[in-house]
Structure formats: structure tokens, C-alpha cells
Amino acid sequence: QKHSILLLLTIFFFAVMIITQITFITVLGTDIRQNFYKSFAFSILLAYTYICYILRKDFVITMSDFSQRLEKEIQNTGKTLCYLAEASGLQLDYISKMNKGKRIPKEEDRLVRLLDAMECTAGTKSDLLLLYRQEKMGKSQWQCMEELIHIIQQDVIEFPTVSASVSISDTPNTISILDNEFAIYSWIRKIMISTSDSEIYLWTSEISSEHLHYLIQIIHEAPYQRLEHLFPLLQNQNADNTLDNLKKISILKPAMFCESYEPFYYYITPSVSEEKKSGLLPNWLITDNIALGINFQTSKGIIIRDTQQLQLLKHEFIREKVLARKMLFRSDLDSYVKDVNTMMSEGYVTHNYYIEYSPCLLHLIPANILEQQIILDTVEKEPLLVSLSQRTRHMENENMVHIFCISGLRQFMEEGRIAGYPDMLYKPFDPSLRLWLLKSYYQYMLNTPHSCICVKENFIHLPRHISIVSSSNVNNGIAFWNNTSRGLQYYVLKESGFSQKLYEFCQFLDKGNMAWSEQETLEIIRNMILEYGGTL
């Protein structure tokens, strides 16, 4: 297309130049005609040369990581492009353009044929396929994948360093106007501490990512009875919008470990988001006795103490929250297992993916052994055993894929602990039972190909406390358990765009990306069985 436009512009330019010369010849007469004839001939020659240059020129192309790596690996093979074309069955021109970064294959099978002809190592082939899939996925989609991985890996809570101390000392009680970041954060902390025994409403209609980080840090550290947080997400109309939402969820997730934090969200369009940024005070912290309004940059604020104004603010918050959606769902283990059973039975399901630190072994543990291992009292144990029994029967019939890591498998063999189930629920499995379960899992993998994915931990680290259930339904999410004042609780984070990207990520892993191959995983487990004194 660019070539065609340039060609048309070139022809138009020289056509105008030729018409101009003919006009000059007509007006000025034959005395100077010979000079113009020479100039005319030169113009025709120059036009022909330039058009040929446009049509044949190799334009400068910024080669992608995939193209650069492919070019390098082709050079390393020492094989000619003619040989690779003949060995792969691909056209020479096709391979040449791939080598120069002018084309990437539409079908992955063509790239595989080229890599087979190159006879590169399994590691190199895996790296090139990953780079190819990244490029084919597109920048925004890949950034969504990276942000999702960051959310999954969030285990240790990390906060940015606040430039100014947020101490509440020397903060006047009579002030109404705040004109700097230090004063605003001091007042936020003061309000939250002074109203720790009452409900707090936080409405961040539009706040910068940097200052949302700082705000979440205060929320995580300050005591409060209950905090309802209302905030917007962009409508998931494209990958850029979803990426923006994932970044916000990543910032908010540390606060979700707090048992009194309740996040609610609603969708807006990007244009509305921009309008909110220019608003006077789009963000509010509201309590029974005081409210703090903050601008987008967190540089200006106003304090309201008037009872009638406070009631109006609370009424508006509650009205908007009614239309919002809950992001975090809490339940005990029994209820969580029931919810998983229900979720996996609804709608059209192609695959059920389970992501945990160690493989899911529940369906391999005999019922009598499971009952012996659980250390709850009878009142709590019986309904849990019923739910786990239903879950086991469900798992035996569903099309499921387990996603885990080697560290989780080794932790099971060393400690007898299965990830996804808190330690206080059951006794550690004894060494002989661990080995028996590992051998059973090895046999399960042999009998059900493509049912297990072992991720490479240089790409993704799976925390011990997470349990992710993902299917083609949009109701799935990421679960993590937490010890609270109300006992053991499972927290499930759900949002439609997040859930969709989570399922796409599982499919990405299912295609062999960021994971050991099936044969490599079997070899790892086989060696582990032998390492712990077992036989095959």
C-alpha cells in the first residue's frame, strides 16, 4: 500500500514538472527549445530511475525480537536459505522475508516446519515459538498477559516509598482547605484512625496510579471496622482498556488481604474517565463526622464537617454502590468448594483449568484416608467431607487440566502439604503416602495426556496460598485463603475482563508456552520418584 501511494505521488510530481516545461517551451519559443528538450529528456530518465527505486527499494524495517532471534539462529545453523526452503517445503522468497523481518507466518505450523529444517535445539525452538506467539498476540495483549502474571505472583506485599511522611502529628483540627500532598495524606491517615470503630466510604472516581498506591498502603496499615471502596473500571472494549483495569486490580490486590476491605466497581468509557480527571474533586473519603475531597493529582483537598453535606455525600455514594458490582467474595472452605462445583457445571465449558502451587491430588486420595487426614471436629468435618466428595466425583468426569510448578511438587514430597488447602485443616501426609500419591499422579498423567502443565518458574512463580479455577465461563477468578478473625476464609477475586484474560492465559500455557513439555514433566516426576526411594 505504501509503495502504491509513493508511486502515484512520484508520477504526479513528474507529470506536473513535464507540463510546466512544455508550457515554458510554448511561451518562450524555439530559441531555448533545445535546452528544454534536454531538460525534458533528463526529467523522463530521472522519473524512470526514481520509480524503479521506489518499486525495488528494501525499506528500513525495525525487526522484532522474534525476527532478530530467527535471523541469528538461521545464521548459527550454517545452512543456506535454499537448503532450508527445500527441507521445509516452504518457498525461498517466503523464508527470505522471514529472515529479514518483513513477514511472520500466519500459521504456526509453517514456522515449526522451518525450525525442524533448521534442526535447532528444543530450548531454542521453544524460545522462538514463544517470541512468535508474543508478536502474533500483539503488544497490548502481551502486556495484559504480563500484568495478569504479576497479579498471580503477588504474594509479598510491596509498596512504593511515600515522598513525604504521613504522620498525623501537628495536624490542625480546624483546617478546611488542603493544598499539598503531605497535608492530604496526613489527614487521610488521621481520619481513618479516628474513625476506626465506624464505617468508612472511599470513592476514588479518578486518581493517578501512583497516588492510588499510596492510598492502598494507608488502607493496609490503618485500623478500621469496615471500608467500602467504590471505583471505576474501563469497559472491556479492547485490550488497552483491559490492561488499564488489570493495572488497577494489581494496585488494589494488597488491600484485599484485609478482612474489612470491600471493593466495588462500575464500568465507564475512556471519555468519561478523561472528564473525571479534569473534575474539581473526583475522589472522596467519607465518614459519619467528616469527609475529605481530593483532586486527581492529590495536590488539592477540602474538608467537610457539615452534617447535611455529609449526608448528601453518603447518599450519593450508596446510590452509586447499588449499581456497582462486588469484586471480592469471601467464604469458608465448604462454601468455596460448593461454589467451584456449581461454577464448573454452568454454561458451555471446553476446559477446566486449575492453577495451584502443587498438583491437585484430591481426586487420587481415597475417601477413608482423606477422612483420617482432616483434623477438624465432627461438626465441621462432615459437611466438608460431603463437599470434597462431590468435588472428587465432579473432577473424575470433567475435562480438566492441572497447572503447577516443580517447587510445589517438591514441597509436597518434603512436607506432605498440598497447596490450595490450608495447613490447619489436615495432618501432613506421611512419606510412604506421599510417594504412593506421586506414583499415582505419574500414572494419571500417562493415562490422561495433556491433562497436566508444569510451568517454568523462570517465567512465572506460583504462590503457595492461591488456588485458581478457570473455565470458559466468565464467573471464574483467582482465589487465595487467609486467616481472619472469623476463621479461615477463601477470597475470590472476580471481574469479567480479568476472568477472560485468565482463561486466555491458561490456554496460552496449554499450547506449551512458559511450560515444560509433557515428556519433560513426566521425566521430572519419574526422577523425583526415584530420588525419594520409589520404583516404577
C-alpha atoms as one frame of an Amber mdcrd trajectory, in Angstrom:
protein
   0.000   0.000   0.000   2.856   2.398   0.866   4.562   1.512  -2.413   1.411
   2.341  -4.394   0.982   5.732  -2.691   4.615   6.672  -3.269   4.399   5.576
  -6.902   1.292   7.702  -7.524   2.871  10.732  -5.836   6.032  10.308  -7.937
   4.082  10.064 -11.210   2.003  13.107 -10.243   5.139  15.128  -9.393   6.883
  14.430 -12.685   3.676  14.909 -14.694   3.370  18.418 -13.233   7.071  19.091
 -13.986   6.689  17.931 -17.619   3.526  20.005 -18.186   5.331  23.032 -16.749
   8.292  22.550 -19.128   6.005  22.170 -22.141   4.239  25.395 -21.131   7.553
  27.229 -20.852   8.618  25.967 -24.300   5.351  27.163 -25.827   5.558  30.585
 -24.218   9.298  31.288 -24.663   9.587  29.997 -28.236  12.044  27.774 -30.138
  15.231  29.682 -29.260  15.540  27.874 -25.979  13.683  24.762 -27.079  16.860
  22.641 -27.373  17.787  23.288 -23.721  14.304  22.393 -22.577  14.327  19.244
 -24.720  17.478  18.156 -22.906  15.897  19.006 -19.578  12.737  17.158 -20.608
  14.696  14.030 -21.536  16.596  14.220 -18.258  13.312  14.528 -16.339  11.937
  11.409 -18.036  15.123   9.498 -17.200  15.072  10.726 -13.604  11.389   9.789
 -13.225  12.041   6.301 -14.571  15.009   5.809 -12.237  13.114   7.058  -9.182
  10.059   4.896  -9.906  12.295   1.821 -10.225  13.951   2.776  -6.944  10.577
   3.083  -5.219   9.388  -0.276  -6.528  12.566  -2.219  -5.759  13.876  -0.480
  -2.634  14.021  -2.531   0.576  12.540  -0.139   3.100  14.096   0.039   6.562
  12.262  -2.326   8.871  12.548  -2.335  12.640  12.965  -6.020  13.296  11.056
  -7.505  16.195  12.623  -9.672  18.908  11.282 -12.719  17.080  12.734 -11.666
  13.707  16.120 -10.787  15.199  16.320 -14.098  17.054  15.231 -16.076  13.989
  17.848 -14.342  11.808  20.527 -15.096  14.399  19.536 -18.770  14.728  19.420
 -19.238  10.946  22.978 -17.863  10.773  24.038 -20.189  13.609  22.818 -23.257
  11.725  25.238 -22.583   8.850  22.530 -23.748   6.463  21.658 -21.773   3.346
  18.176 -20.391   2.751  17.923 -22.598  -0.356  18.576 -25.690   1.783  16.024
 -24.591   4.394  13.435 -23.941   1.675  13.919 -27.408   0.227  13.983 -29.140
   3.656  10.902 -27.345   4.976   8.865 -27.279   1.781   8.475 -23.501   2.059
   9.211 -21.063  -0.758  12.652 -19.441  -0.786  11.168 -15.933  -1.002   8.920
 -16.701   1.984  11.873 -17.764   4.164  13.965 -14.836   2.925  11.296 -12.349
   4.020  11.007 -14.071   7.403  14.777 -13.875   7.775  14.745 -10.117   7.044
  11.839  -9.392   9.382   9.415  -8.492   6.584   6.966 -11.270   7.373   5.880
 -13.554  10.175   3.982 -16.745   9.379   0.192 -16.636   9.679   0.177 -20.328
  10.602   2.425 -21.606  13.375   2.813 -24.888  11.501   4.920 -23.130   8.853
   7.311 -21.836  11.487   7.538 -25.306  13.036   8.456 -26.746   9.622  11.236
 -24.154   9.284  12.536 -24.817  12.821  12.552 -28.559  12.137  14.559 -27.934
   8.971  16.995 -25.774  10.990  17.471 -28.699  13.426  17.786 -26.293  16.358
  17.738 -27.445  19.980  14.492 -27.973  21.890  15.251 -24.912  24.030  15.860
 -22.677  21.010  12.716 -23.971  19.318  10.686 -23.276  22.461  12.114 -19.730
  22.761  11.385 -18.911  19.115   7.834 -20.224  19.355   7.259 -18.105  22.471
   8.607 -14.964  20.752   6.470 -15.736  17.702   3.332 -16.097  19.800   4.118
 -12.866  21.645   4.441 -10.965  18.369   1.360 -12.549  16.866  -0.624 -11.795
  20.033   0.161  -8.080  19.790   1.743  -5.619  22.221  -1.372  -4.754  24.240
  -2.465  -8.372  24.559   1.006  -9.394  25.699   1.114  -6.566  28.256  -2.217
  -7.846  29.594  -0.609 -11.260  29.979   2.362  -9.782  31.853   0.104  -7.793
  34.183  -2.009 -10.874  34.856   1.116 -12.849  35.757   2.092 -10.057  38.155
  -1.326 -10.284  39.850  -0.995 -14.067  40.200   2.517 -13.749  41.631   1.556
 -11.104  44.206   2.428 -12.812  47.452   4.723 -10.454  49.340   3.092  -7.025
  49.635   5.246  -4.301  48.164   4.506  -0.605  48.468   6.214   2.431  46.912
   8.095   4.829  49.135   5.941   7.829  50.005   7.902  11.007  49.359   6.550
  12.705  52.478   5.846  11.186  55.857   2.179  10.697  56.558   2.459  11.361
  60.287  -0.687  12.764  61.895   1.136  14.871  64.457   0.669  18.645  64.372
  -2.369  18.353  62.074  -4.817  21.174  62.989  -8.423  20.105  63.558  -9.907
  23.341  62.239  -8.345  23.361  58.775 -10.706  23.124  55.767  -8.501  23.610
  52.687  -5.517  21.363  51.894  -3.011  22.489  49.286  -0.250  19.863  49.277
   0.257  16.106  49.152   1.733  15.905  52.661  -1.312  17.511  54.271  -3.734
  15.294  52.319  -2.047  12.029  53.320  -1.761  13.190  56.914  -5.490  13.863
  57.002  -6.365  10.554  55.310  -4.454   8.657  57.967  -5.899  10.823  60.759
  -9.479  10.299  59.570  -9.063   6.531  59.280  -7.510   6.199  62.737 -10.016
   8.477  64.446 -12.984   6.625  62.891 -11.628   3.081  63.251 -14.819   1.947
  65.039 -17.214   3.104  62.323 -17.806   2.500  58.620 -15.707   4.368  56.069
 -16.642   5.085  52.456 -13.886   5.605  49.891 -14.790   6.753  46.375 -11.821
   7.067  44.027 -13.661   8.250  40.947 -10.378   9.224  39.234  -6.955   9.125
  40.894  -3.458   8.605  39.482  -1.886   5.130  39.805   0.958   6.492  41.897
  -1.352   8.010  44.491  -3.677   5.012  44.484  -0.597   3.009  45.557  -0.062
   5.373  48.495  -3.727   5.255  49.436  -3.783   1.446  49.439  -0.699   1.460
  51.675  -2.551   3.545  54.276  -5.623   1.299  53.955  -3.457  -1.756  54.563
  -1.797  -0.256  57.641  -4.606   1.707  59.338  -7.181   0.062  61.635 -10.837
   0.265  60.608 -14.053  -1.679  61.167 -15.219  -1.726  57.556 -14.148   0.177
  54.452 -16.231   0.155  51.295 -14.206   1.209  48.270 -16.058   2.304  45.138
 -14.068   2.838  41.936 -14.493   2.765  38.132 -13.032   0.371  35.584 -12.970
   0.932  31.840 -15.401  -1.013  29.702 -13.532  -4.029  28.305 -13.918  -2.888
  24.704 -10.312  -3.616  23.731  -7.014  -4.886  25.118  -5.846  -1.387  26.129
  -8.913  -0.896  28.336  -8.487  -4.315  29.922  -4.797  -3.599  30.508  -5.700
  -0.411  32.351  -8.126  -2.401  34.529  -5.566  -5.105  35.275  -3.076  -2.484
  36.413  -5.663  -1.056  38.802  -6.540  -4.517  40.144  -2.821  -5.154  40.704
  -2.586  -1.991  42.809  -5.719  -2.863  44.814  -4.948  -6.523  45.495  -2.777
  -5.958  48.638  -5.748  -4.272  50.328  -7.852  -7.349  49.585  -5.897  -9.284
  52.200  -7.537  -7.002  54.799 -10.701  -8.724  56.022 -12.632  -5.438  56.417
 -11.891  -4.095  52.931 -14.807  -4.354  50.469 -14.117  -3.322  46.833 -16.948
  -2.428  44.431 -16.538  -1.368  40.808 -18.571   0.051  37.949 -17.752   0.477
  34.255 -17.206   3.760  32.434 -15.976   4.729  28.968 -12.475   6.206  28.403
 -14.035   9.573  27.503 -15.881   9.734  30.834 -12.631   8.822  32.591 -10.874
  11.786  30.994 -13.716  14.101  32.025 -13.426  12.919  35.627  -9.700  13.752
  35.695 -10.474  17.398  34.997 -13.169  17.451  37.669 -12.686  19.593  40.752
 -12.751  16.880  43.446 -13.419  13.435  41.948 -12.219  11.450  44.991 -13.841
  11.291  48.434 -13.167   9.729  51.826 -16.448   9.847  53.794 -17.236   9.015
  57.440 -20.080   9.862  59.827 -18.378  13.030  61.083 -16.019  14.226  58.358
 -15.347  13.944  54.619 -12.255  14.697  52.534 -12.455  15.604  48.836  -9.286
  15.187  46.733  -8.381  16.154  43.161  -6.864  13.816  40.551  -3.234  14.826
  41.262  -3.764  14.588  45.056  -2.439  18.127  45.350  -5.632  19.871  46.492
  -8.262  18.875  49.025 -11.186  20.141  51.030 -12.539  19.009  54.401 -16.290
  18.956  55.043 -17.818  18.751  58.519 -21.362  19.967  57.873 -23.865  17.242
  58.797 -26.235  17.914  55.917 -23.417  17.881  53.343 -22.055  14.647  54.833
 -25.473  13.013  54.493 -25.695  14.085  50.857 -22.252  12.629  50.118 -23.115
   9.332  51.843 -26.436   9.143  49.999 -24.701   9.675  46.643 -22.078   7.033
  47.467 -24.718   4.461  48.475 -26.789   5.239  45.369 -23.795   4.581  43.088
 -22.759   1.475  45.034 -26.178  -0.108  44.450 -25.422  -0.031  40.712 -21.841
  -1.289  41.186 -20.533  -4.851  41.263 -18.727  -6.664  44.037 -15.139  -7.639
  43.188 -14.145  -9.760  46.208 -16.145 -12.727  47.512 -15.363 -14.365  50.860
 -16.434 -17.809  52.096 -15.287 -20.751  54.205 -13.755 -23.825  52.569 -17.003
 -25.787  52.446 -18.856 -22.960  50.684 -15.906 -22.342  48.374 -15.833 -25.990
  47.217 -19.610 -25.877  46.616 -19.200 -22.686  44.580 -16.490 -24.317  42.462
 -18.741 -27.318  41.805 -21.577 -25.012  40.764 -19.350 -22.807  38.619 -17.834
 -25.726  36.749 -21.285 -27.149  35.985 -22.687 -23.976  34.430 -22.665 -22.933
  30.800 -20.612 -24.242  27.917 -17.252 -25.453  29.198 -14.396 -26.586  26.944
 -11.680 -26.986  29.587 -11.456 -26.523  33.320  -8.048 -25.244  34.383  -6.717
 -25.498  37.940  -3.644 -23.441  38.801  -2.020 -24.273  42.136   1.464 -24.372
  43.633   1.417 -28.186  43.707  -0.695 -30.546  41.561  -4.300 -31.101  42.579
  -4.282 -34.599  44.146  -7.743 -34.560  45.711  -9.244 -36.959  43.168  -6.463
 -39.516  43.848  -6.804 -39.655  47.650  -9.056 -42.492  48.904 -12.030 -41.276
  50.944 -11.023 -43.166  54.114  -7.525 -41.653  54.034  -8.927 -38.174  53.413
 -11.195 -38.548  56.440  -8.235 -39.607  58.608  -6.131 -36.643  57.461  -8.684
 -33.883  58.207  -8.305 -32.625  61.789 -11.498 -30.571  62.153 -14.122 -31.513
  64.725 -17.080 -33.631  63.641 -19.461 -30.695  63.165 -17.120 -29.036  60.673
 -15.637 -32.209  59.178 -18.811 -33.923  57.953 -20.146 -31.174  55.635 -16.603
 -30.577  54.347 -16.179 -34.292  53.505 -19.505 -34.241  51.639 -18.411 -31.210
  49.588 -14.971 -32.720  48.877 -16.611 -35.995  47.847 -18.831 -34.139  45.378
 -15.789 -32.233  44.116 -13.895 -35.515  43.605 -16.755 -37.076  41.601 -17.005
 -33.925  39.546 -13.247 -33.936  38.810 -13.407 -37.567  37.655 -15.904 -36.635
  34.939 -14.785 -33.189  33.835 -12.211 -32.265  31.209  -9.619 -30.693  33.499
  -6.040 -29.502  33.158  -3.770 -29.120  36.201  -1.198 -26.323  36.150   1.513
 -26.422  38.816   5.256 -25.919  39.404   8.163 -28.149  40.382   8.689 -26.303
  43.683   5.137 -27.175  44.726   5.667 -30.826  43.859   8.890 -30.904  45.871
   7.199 -29.167  48.800   4.609 -31.943  48.832   7.328 -34.601  48.913   9.314
 -32.794  51.616   6.491 -31.588  53.893   3.440 -33.627  52.922   1.465 -30.452
  52.222  -0.905 -29.932  49.272  -1.131 -26.343  48.074  -4.577 -24.789  47.903
  -5.609 -26.305  51.232  -4.501 -24.511  54.428  -2.227 -26.437  56.788  -4.584
 -26.129  59.774  -7.211 -28.281  58.033  -5.306 -31.564  57.803  -2.334 -33.580
  59.049   0.735 -33.759  56.785   0.811 -36.886  54.658   3.419 -39.394  55.805
   6.382 -40.152  53.464   5.049 -43.504  52.253   1.671 -41.976  51.345   3.414
 -39.063  49.591   5.368 -41.478  47.419   2.254 -43.520  46.668   0.352 -40.366
  45.632   3.240 -39.173  43.447   3.336 -42.532  41.652  -0.447 -42.416  41.267
  -0.174 -38.941  39.778   2.522 -40.156  37.362   0.190 -42.960  36.246  -2.666
 -40.455  35.945  -0.532 -38.327  33.598   0.259 -41.373  31.448  -3.418 -42.302
  31.202  -4.715 -38.771  30.564  -2.352 -36.969  28.140  -2.477 -33.157  28.020
  -4.101 -33.041  31.477  -1.095 -31.554  33.313   1.041 -28.460  32.705   4.210
 -27.843  34.695   5.165 -24.156  34.374   8.756 -22.971  34.126   9.462 -20.938
  37.234  11.758 -18.507  35.435   8.591 -17.299  33.682   6.037 -17.435  36.489
   6.171 -18.045  40.230   3.052 -19.585  41.782   2.479 -18.572  45.437   1.531
 -21.281  47.956  -1.760 -19.739  49.073  -3.504 -19.309  45.709  -6.000 -21.603
  44.026  -7.122 -20.516  40.564 -10.078 -22.152  38.852 -10.651 -21.042  35.284
 -13.064 -22.132  32.580 -14.769 -20.680  29.526 -17.400 -19.296  31.908 -16.812
 -15.655  32.873 -17.543 -16.298  36.568 -14.120 -17.709  37.341 -11.385 -15.871
  39.197  -8.349 -16.132  41.427  -8.819 -17.479  44.963  -6.481 -17.121  47.927
  -7.017 -18.207  51.510  -6.450 -16.037  54.545  -6.665 -16.441  58.339  -9.099
 -13.870  59.699 -10.813 -13.035  62.969 -13.744 -15.092  61.638 -11.511 -18.100
  60.988 -10.187 -19.464  57.723 -11.605 -17.621  54.704 -11.292 -18.082  50.968
 -11.180 -14.819  48.991 -12.141 -14.962  45.320 -11.340 -12.002  43.049 -13.690
 -11.729  40.063 -14.142  -9.297  37.170 -15.213 -10.194  33.619 -12.175  -8.773
  31.793  -9.823 -10.283  34.369 -11.596 -13.662  34.128 -11.400 -13.656  30.324
  -7.671 -12.872  30.330  -7.146 -15.548  32.974  -8.762 -18.147  30.727  -6.728
 -16.947  27.726  -3.584 -17.230  29.848  -4.446 -20.838  30.707  -4.955 -21.562
  27.014  -1.590 -19.916  26.329   0.066 -22.278  28.818  -1.877 -25.187  27.342
  -0.168 -24.556  23.990   3.224 -25.232  25.568   4.275 -21.671  26.377   6.233
 -20.995  29.580   5.910 -24.680  30.474   7.796 -27.939  30.283   6.637 -30.354
  27.623   4.559 -33.366  28.622   7.544 -35.678  28.203   9.816 -33.350  30.181
   7.248 -33.194  33.008   6.957 -36.983  33.090  10.752 -37.224  33.232  10.868
 -34.743  36.139   8.280 -36.708  38.126   9.933 -40.014  37.258  13.276 -38.762
  38.584  11.582 -37.417  41.726  10.001 -40.819  42.397  13.427 -42.450  42.152
  15.008 -39.695  44.269  12.609 -40.417  47.150  13.209 -44.157  47.052  10.368
 -45.269  44.813  10.349 -47.601  41.823   8.425 -47.653  38.563
